């Protein structure tokens, strides 16, 4: 069983301990618990989070018992906002391109459908003519048999 900072994975932490360990506020952990993103148990007045659940939620690196390196990085809100806007703009352009391609494919499909309908109509007309010619040939054979 993997140790997390000297505790076994099946060990549990109070919200205050988990807050200190992960670097998240107690309120942030409580909100994750309320939203169902982090499992917790209650024993008396205290809520506990298991080391396994903290690791599963990505809040702890099970090999070091500390938050992941990427979790310690602090970014500027304006940088995040700019990246989010850029991502949304790129996605908007991509959606527009996909909609245009969908329209092109729909038009192409309708055109193909029209061509197939015309081909089917021609084949049906040809079949009617062949049936008529076949009936005429049968009638001619019957007349020849009757006259012979």
GROMACS elastic network, one bead per residue, 0.5 to 0.9 nm:
[ bonds ]
;  ai    aj funct       b0    kb
    1     8     6  0.67270   500
    1     9     6  0.66656   500
    1    10     6  0.85887   500
    2     7     6  0.85836   500
    2     8     6  0.63260   500
    2     9     6  0.59811   500
    2    62     6  0.68913   500
    2    63     6  0.71040   500
    3     6     6  0.56046   500
    3     7     6  0.54002   500
    3     9     6  0.59647   500
    3    62     6  0.70332   500
    3    63     6  0.70748   500
    3    64     6  0.82595   500
    3    65     6  0.75380   500
    4     7     6  0.50966   500
    4     8     6  0.60822   500
    4     9     6  0.63296   500
    4    11     6  0.89036   500
    4    51     6  0.71424   500
    4    52     6  0.89910   500
    4    60     6  0.84886   500
    4    61     6  0.80410   500
    4    62     6  0.55134   500
    4    63     6  0.65130   500
    4    64     6  0.63210   500
    4    66     6  0.79217   500
    5     8     6  0.82769   500
    5    62     6  0.85129   500
    5    63     6  0.84782   500
    5    64     6  0.66080   500
    5    66     6  0.75878   500
    6    65     6  0.81425   500
    7    10     6  0.80416   500
    7    11     6  0.60425   500
    7    12     6  0.84927   500
    7    51     6  0.80640   500
    7    65     6  0.86744   500
    8    11     6  0.52674   500
    8    12     6  0.86961   500
    8    51     6  0.75957   500
    8    52     6  0.88004   500
    9    12     6  0.80462   500
    9    50     6  0.72638   500
    9    51     6  0.51031   500
    9    52     6  0.51450   500
    9    53     6  0.87672   500
    9    55     6  0.87376   500
    9    62     6  0.79521   500
   10    50     6  0.62022   500
   10    51     6  0.62368   500
   10    52     6  0.62299   500
   11    49     6  0.85634   500
   11    50     6  0.57210   500
   11    51     6  0.58622   500
   11    52     6  0.79367   500
   12    18     6  0.88054   500
   12    48     6  0.59073   500
   12    49     6  0.53274   500
   12    51     6  0.56901   500
   12    52     6  0.84090   500
   13    16     6  0.77843   500
   13    17     6  0.55543   500
   13    18     6  0.56351   500
   13    47     6  0.83856   500
   13    48     6  0.52657   500
   13    49     6  0.52419   500
   13    50     6  0.60438   500
   13    51     6  0.70093   500
   14    17     6  0.50871   500
   14    18     6  0.60433   500
   14    19     6  0.83749   500
   14    46     6  0.67673   500
   14    47     6  0.59011   500
   14    49     6  0.63234   500
   14    50     6  0.87547   500
   15    19     6  0.59169   500
   15    20     6  0.85786   500
   15    26     6  0.60821   500
   15    27     6  0.89895   500
   15    29     6  0.70807   500
   15    30     6  0.76415   500
   15    46     6  0.78320   500
   15    47     6  0.62457   500
   15    48     6  0.60358   500
   15    49     6  0.68077   500
   16    20     6  0.62790   500
   16    21     6  0.85671   500
   16    25     6  0.83704   500
   16    26     6  0.60808   500
   17    20     6  0.51245   500
   17    21     6  0.60260   500
   17    22     6  0.85350   500
   17    26     6  0.89542   500
   18    22     6  0.58822   500
   18    23     6  0.80637   500
   18    24     6  0.80005   500
   18    25     6  0.89336   500
   18    26     6  0.79200   500
   18    29     6  0.80448   500
   18    48     6  0.84948   500
   18    49     6  0.72245   500
   18    50     6  0.89531   500
   18    51     6  0.85886   500
   18    54     6  0.81006   500
   19    22     6  0.53681   500
   19    23     6  0.55871   500
   19    24     6  0.50825   500
   19    25     6  0.54196   500
   19    26     6  0.53409   500
   19    27     6  0.88046   500
   19    28     6  0.85068   500
   19    29     6  0.70445   500
   20    23     6  0.54399   500
   20    24     6  0.71967   500
   20    25     6  0.78873   500
   20    26     6  0.85157   500
   21    24     6  0.80711   500
   21    59     6  0.89788   500
   21    60     6  0.80632   500
   21    65     6  0.79689   500
   21    66     6  0.64949   500
   21    67     6  0.72745   500
   22    25     6  0.85044   500
   22    54     6  0.84248   500
   22    59     6  0.60000   500
   22    60     6  0.64485   500
   22    65     6  0.89884   500
   22    66     6  0.66467   500
   22    67     6  0.52731   500
   22    68     6  0.88036   500
   22    71     6  0.87180   500
   23    59     6  0.88621   500
   23    67     6  0.73678   500
   23    71     6  0.86474   500
   23    72     6  0.80122   500
   24    27     6  0.81362   500
   24    28     6  0.61374   500
   24    29     6  0.66691   500
   24    59     6  0.87737   500
   25    28     6  0.50909   500
   25    29     6  0.64208   500
   25    30     6  0.86044   500
   26    29     6  0.51978   500
   26    30     6  0.61220   500
   26    31     6  0.86649   500
   27    31     6  0.61100   500
   27    32     6  0.86266   500
   28    31     6  0.51581   500
   28    32     6  0.63546   500
   28    33     6  0.87229   500
   29    32     6  0.51060   500
   29    33     6  0.62658   500
   29    34     6  0.86600   500
   29    38     6  0.78107   500
   30    33     6  0.50129   500
   30    34     6  0.61170   500
   30    35     6  0.86061   500
   30    38     6  0.86775   500
   31    35     6  0.60884   500
   31    36     6  0.85112   500
   31    37     6  0.85451   500
   31    38     6  0.88840   500
   32    35     6  0.51346   500
   32    36     6  0.61762   500
   32    37     6  0.50281   500
   32    38     6  0.54838   500
   32    39     6  0.84835   500
   33    36     6  0.50779   500
   33    37     6  0.58150   500
   33    39     6  0.59700   500
   33    40     6  0.65194   500
   34    37     6  0.76280   500
   34    38     6  0.80429   500
   34    39     6  0.89952   500
   35    38     6  0.77270   500
   36    39     6  0.65524   500
   37    57     6  0.74901   500
   38    49     6  0.78808   500
   38    53     6  0.67268   500
   38    54     6  0.74415   500
   38    56     6  0.88317   500
   38    57     6  0.66693   500
   39    48     6  0.86962   500
   39    49     6  0.65159   500
   39    50     6  0.79295   500
   39    53     6  0.64839   500
   39    54     6  0.86051   500
   40    47     6  0.62900   500
   40    48     6  0.53764   500
   40    50     6  0.72631   500
   40    53     6  0.83485   500
   41    46     6  0.84398   500
   41    47     6  0.55137   500
   41    48     6  0.51823   500
   41    49     6  0.65891   500
   41    50     6  0.85395   500
   42    45     6  0.69427   500
   42    46     6  0.57340   500
   42    48     6  0.60966   500
   43    46     6  0.55352   500
   43    47     6  0.62438   500
   43    48     6  0.74960   500
   44    47     6  0.79982   500
   49    52     6  0.83786   500
   49    53     6  0.66731   500
   49    54     6  0.70258   500
   50    53     6  0.51939   500
   50    54     6  0.63904   500
   50    55     6  0.87019   500
   51    54     6  0.50875   500
   51    55     6  0.61978   500
   51    56     6  0.85266   500
   51    60     6  0.79685   500
   51    62     6  0.81237   500
   51    65     6  0.86773   500
   52    55     6  0.51214   500
   52    56     6  0.60111   500
   52    57     6  0.85345   500
   52    60     6  0.88428   500
   52    62     6  0.79803   500
   53    57     6  0.59947   500
   53    58     6  0.85336   500
   53    59     6  0.86476   500
   54    57     6  0.51595   500
   54    58     6  0.63994   500
   54    59     6  0.52296   500
   54    60     6  0.57057   500
   54    61     6  0.86658   500
   54    62     6  0.87845   500
   55    58     6  0.50635   500
   55    59     6  0.56151   500
   55    61     6  0.59834   500
   55    62     6  0.58490   500
   55    65     6  0.86310   500
   55    67     6  0.88832   500
   56    59     6  0.74955   500
   56    60     6  0.79706   500
   56    62     6  0.89636   500
   57    60     6  0.77684   500
   58    61     6  0.71269   500
   58    67     6  0.80620   500
   58    68     6  0.75753   500
   58    71     6  0.89717   500
   59    66     6  0.82112   500
   59    67     6  0.56257   500
   59    68     6  0.69151   500
   59    71     6  0.77513   500
   60    63     6  0.86261   500
   60    64     6  0.79637   500
   60    65     6  0.59356   500
   60    66     6  0.53431   500
   60    68     6  0.59511   500
   61    64     6  0.55866   500
   61    65     6  0.54829   500
   61    66     6  0.56469   500
   61    67     6  0.56664   500
   61    68     6  0.53405   500
   61    69     6  0.87030   500
   62    65     6  0.52317   500
   62    66     6  0.76072   500
   62    67     6  0.88799   500
   63    66     6  0.82417   500
   64    67     6  0.81197   500
   64    68     6  0.86218   500
   65    68     6  0.88874   500
   66    69     6  0.85011   500
   67    70     6  0.81780   500
   67    71     6  0.62229   500
   67    72     6  0.70984   500
   68    71     6  0.53139   500
   68    72     6  0.70186   500
   69    72     6  0.54888   500
   69    73     6  0.71079   500
   70    73     6  0.54519   500
   70    74     6  0.88736   500
   71    74     6  0.79880   500
   75    78     6  0.86011   500
   75    79     6  0.70675   500
   75    80     6  0.71181   500
   76    79     6  0.52998   500
   76    80     6  0.64944   500
   76    81     6  0.87282   500
   77    80     6  0.50734   500
   77    81     6  0.60131   500
   77    82     6  0.85226   500
   78    82     6  0.60124   500
   78    83     6  0.85383   500
   79    82     6  0.51340   500
   79    83     6  0.62180   500
   79    84     6  0.85906   500
   80    83     6  0.51292   500
   80    84     6  0.60943   500
   80    85     6  0.85961   500
   81    84     6  0.50637   500
   81    85     6  0.61534   500
   81    86     6  0.85762   500
   82    85     6  0.51335   500
   82    86     6  0.61276   500
   82    87     6  0.85416   500
   83    86     6  0.50239   500
   83    87     6  0.60417   500
   83    88     6  0.85281   500
   84    87     6  0.50531   500
   84    88     6  0.61287   500
   84    89     6  0.86082   500
   85    88     6  0.50273   500
   85    89     6  0.61214   500
   85    90     6  0.85937   500
   86    89     6  0.50909   500
   86    90     6  0.61778   500
   86    91     6  0.85402   500
   87    90     6  0.51288   500
   87    91     6  0.60969   500
   87    92     6  0.84898   500
   88    91     6  0.50123   500
   88    92     6  0.59775   500
   88    93     6  0.86013   500
   89    93     6  0.62366   500
   89    94     6  0.85688   500
   90    93     6  0.51736   500
   90    94     6  0.61574   500
   90    95     6  0.85887   500
   91    95     6  0.60072   500
   91    96     6  0.85096   500
   92    95     6  0.50623   500
   92    96     6  0.61812   500
   92    97     6  0.86374   500
   93    96     6  0.50773   500
   93    97     6  0.62062   500
   93    98     6  0.85952   500
   94    97     6  0.50631   500
   94    98     6  0.60905   500
   94    99     6  0.85470   500
   95    98     6  0.50287   500
   95    99     6  0.60693   500
   95   100     6  0.85689   500
   96    99     6  0.50956   500
   96   100     6  0.62084   500
   96   101     6  0.86253   500
   97   100     6  0.51084   500
   97   101     6  0.61514   500
   97   102     6  0.85301   500
   98   101     6  0.50191   500
   98   102     6  0.60172   500
   98   103     6  0.85922   500
   99   103     6  0.62414   500
   99   104     6  0.86780   500
  100   103     6  0.51096   500
  100   104     6  0.62888   500
  100   105     6  0.86878   500
  101   105     6  0.61291   500
  101   106     6  0.84755   500
  102   105     6  0.50824   500
  102   106     6  0.60181   500
  102   107     6  0.85713   500
  103   107     6  0.61352   500
  103   108     6  0.85083   500
  104   107     6  0.51576   500
  104   108     6  0.61153   500
  104   109     6  0.85111   500
  105   109     6  0.59509   500
  105   110     6  0.85181   500
  106   110     6  0.61449   500
  106   111     6  0.85501   500
  107   110     6  0.50960   500
  107   111     6  0.61555   500
  107   112     6  0.85766   500
  108   111     6  0.50415   500
  108   112     6  0.61205   500
  108   113     6  0.84976   500
  109   113     6  0.59945   500
  109   114     6  0.85635   500
  110   114     6  0.61532   500
  110   115     6  0.86255   500
  111   114     6  0.51166   500
  111   115     6  0.62823   500
  111   116     6  0.86397   500
  112   115     6  0.50679   500
  112   116     6  0.61205   500
  112   117     6  0.85688   500
  113   116     6  0.50759   500
  113   117     6  0.61177   500
  113   118     6  0.86390   500
  114   117     6  0.50760   500
  114   118     6  0.62468   500
  114   119     6  0.86324   500
  115   118     6  0.51520   500
  115   119     6  0.62058   500
  115   120     6  0.86237   500
  116   120     6  0.60589   500
  116   121     6  0.85264   500
  117   120     6  0.50206   500
  117   121     6  0.61080   500
  117   122     6  0.86053   500
  118   121     6  0.50395   500
  118   122     6  0.61911   500
  118   123     6  0.86051   500
  119   122     6  0.50881   500
  119   123     6  0.61544   500
  119   124     6  0.86141   500
  120   123     6  0.50278   500
  120   124     6  0.61368   500
  120   125     6  0.86032   500
  121   124     6  0.50941   500
  121   125     6  0.61917   500
  121   126     6  0.85926   500
  122   125     6  0.50925   500
  122   126     6  0.61156   500
  122   127     6  0.85295   500
  123   126     6  0.50329   500
  123   127     6  0.60528   500
  123   128     6  0.86252   500
  124   128     6  0.61868   500
  124   129     6  0.86407   500
  125   128     6  0.51026   500
  125   129     6  0.62954   500
  125   130     6  0.86559   500
  126   129     6  0.50691   500
  126   130     6  0.61355   500
  126   131     6  0.86006   500
  127   130     6  0.50151   500
  127   131     6  0.60909   500
  127   132     6  0.85037   500
  128   131     6  0.51171   500
  128   132     6  0.61353   500
  128   133     6  0.86050   500
  129   132     6  0.50432   500
  129   133     6  0.61339   500
  129   134     6  0.84991   500
  130   134     6  0.59788   500
  130   135     6  0.85466   500
  131   135     6  0.61100   500
  131   136     6  0.85295   500
  132   135     6  0.51250   500
  132   136     6  0.61941   500
  132   137     6  0.85873   500
  133   136     6  0.50118   500
  133   137     6  0.60838   500
  133   138     6  0.85960   500
  134   138     6  0.61474   500
  134   139     6  0.85321   500
  135   138     6  0.50449   500
  135   139     6  0.60779   500
  135   140     6  0.85605   500
  136   139     6  0.50298   500
  136   140     6  0.61423   500
  136   141     6  0.86101   500
  137   140     6  0.50412   500
  137   141     6  0.61685   500
  137   142     6  0.86169   500
  138   141     6  0.50138   500
  138   142     6  0.61586   500
  138   143     6  0.86256   500
  139   142     6  0.50746   500
  139   143     6  0.62397   500
  139   144     6  0.86560   500
  140   143     6  0.50762   500
  140   144     6  0.61929   500
  140   145     6  0.86249   500
  141   144     6  0.50572   500
  141   145     6  0.61451   500
  141   146     6  0.85098   500
  142   145     6  0.50613   500
  142   146     6  0.60134   500
  142   147     6  0.85252   500
  143   146     6  0.50257   500
  143   147     6  0.60664   500
  143   148     6  0.85550   500
  144   147     6  0.51241   500
  144   148     6  0.60806   500
  145   148     6  0.52246   500
